[in-house]
Amino acid sequence: MSAIQVVEASKRFGSKLAVDQVSFDAAEGEIVGLLGANGAGKTTAMKMLLGLEEPTDGQLTLLGQPASDVDRRHLGYVPQGLGLYSELTVRENLQFVASSYGVEVPDLSAAGLAEIADLQIAALSLGIRRRVAFLAAQCHQPDVLILDEPTSGVGPLGRARLWETIHGAADAGAAVLVSTHYMDEAEECDRIVMLADGREVMSGTVDEALEGVEVVTVGDLTAEMTSAVESSGGTPLFSGEEWRIVGMSMEEVHRVLGKDARAQRAPANFEEIFISIAR
Amino acid sequence: MLAMIVKEFRQVGRDKRTVAMLVVMPVVLLLVFGYAASFDVDEIPTYVAGVPESAVAQLPEILVVEEIDPNGTAGDAADKLVAGEAVVGVVGDGSSIRIFIDGSELFMAQAAVQVALVAESQNPAVSHEVLFNPDLDTSAVLVPGLAGLIIVFVGTLVTSMSVVREQEAGTMEQLAIMPFKPRDVFIGKIAPYFLIAAIDIIAVVLIGMWVFDVPFNGSVLPMATGAVLFLFVALGVGVAISSISQNQAQAIQLALMTVLPQIMLSGIIFPLSSMAPAVRWIGYLLPLTYFNLVAKGVMLKDAGFGDLAFPLAVLALLGVVIFGAAVVRFSRKLRPAKTKATA
């Protein structure tokens, strides 16, 4: 039995179908990434799972039970807004969470937060705030950890540190569901579920997603050629050294740009796969 | 600059509550307070005892006789004044006529004193006595009402902002997935404001007594009962406002819409009897009107539970309805939604 299970879940807000028959699961110790652009339906899917939004259709369970029945001491959640009290200090926030769960206050020294323990959350950088929120969400060692855009707005070093923490939680046995719109973070996940406009457009491991998917590279594109590619359904991306065309075959590129375009096949990276799927 | 002006108009126009504040509220406030803002006293509810009917007919028009009791005594008149059923008691004993005036109803009492002085100058058998607030002290009348205003301020304004702040910061969602029952969150959320308001009331009353010599003639229990009931109403209004507000600015706007009428129409500043009937009825719907009766009754008139049964009952009713609705609405926000369990 998966710790997280979502079966054909849908959510409609008025005429807008925010999530459309999405299914995914996550086992204990597994990190599953919900990937997608802003507005793809990631947060809504997570909120349905946690019982913060009622699904229009589908079945969602945590540890085999619907969110309304599951013992909340098994859940850890870091919302996009982080859920910290900005007027309280780091220590006071953690004391509140720890006493709510009936556990010891986490060791701030071990977490590298001892020096800022008595600073108010409002005075801290976003990266530090996210670390505090992580610590709060994990202080009771939850079996299910749900993280909504945990690395958003954080610098590369901070993101690496947060992913270390996420892996640590999974290694300790937690099923982790994490949403992100950074495609390069897909590689941190054991499996990924890609959403676009509320629909699930891809599901599997990163290797599965990357397998056999190619883009066409060309040396240079004029403005006219870029327009021609776009009007033919391709997406030209400049990588710094070359142009990489997503969504068109070699033959199509030759037809649009001519045989002199010096086009070559190359393995797609994850962002390009997402663009190709989500188009 | 024109672009800025156009942008600003568009922004304001999209926020319906702000439009209501800017357009509808001034008109409503002008109409309501225009009819309410009057210190002129046209009618004074009067109890008459032991006075021949021929003499009753000669009473000035301003004294509106609510009850005539041929066998009534001065004690009965005082009881009527304590219970708030009359502001003036005219009691005759065959040889003299005594006019008792309820000094806790400041403006009506001032008007009644003028009537009494004229009567005394025309008839030496007439005398008057101002009860409960003999010097017609303004502070004696304002301090009990101020205690009520503090409850409104803390209970409604501060509480609504505090709850909305949780929603804005996303901490409400966090609370919803923590191992709390909705009831625990609700009580935990409002208990501090309950205590703060209680301490504020005690402080205001004590300062009123020590600094402004406001009497506290009654017992603490009916006052505390009225304060607790009123606090439940005010907290309920605050939580209800927070449940329909999306941000603190909206909560403040809505809270002010409930606080302002209570200040103006509850009888604390302007006497209810001076208001136009329709506006007066708005006053009768406001909880502060009844707490004001309780506070003044206890502090100035030594009123007990029996005398204050009606305002206490109204506060209890409003408390059950408003606080109950707020609890239900608040709990709904925190209760996990059904997610259709797998078979």
Interface residues (C-beta under 8 A of the other chain):
Chain A: Q5 V7 K47 M48 L49 L50 G51 L52 E53 E54 P55 G58 Q59 L60 T61 G64 Q65 P66 A67 S68 D69 D71 R72 R73 L75 Y77 P79 Q80 G81 L82 G83 L84 Y85 S86 V97 S100 Y101
Chain B: A169 G170 T171 E173 Q174 A176 I177 M178 P179 F180 R335 P336 A337 K338 T339 K340 A341 T342
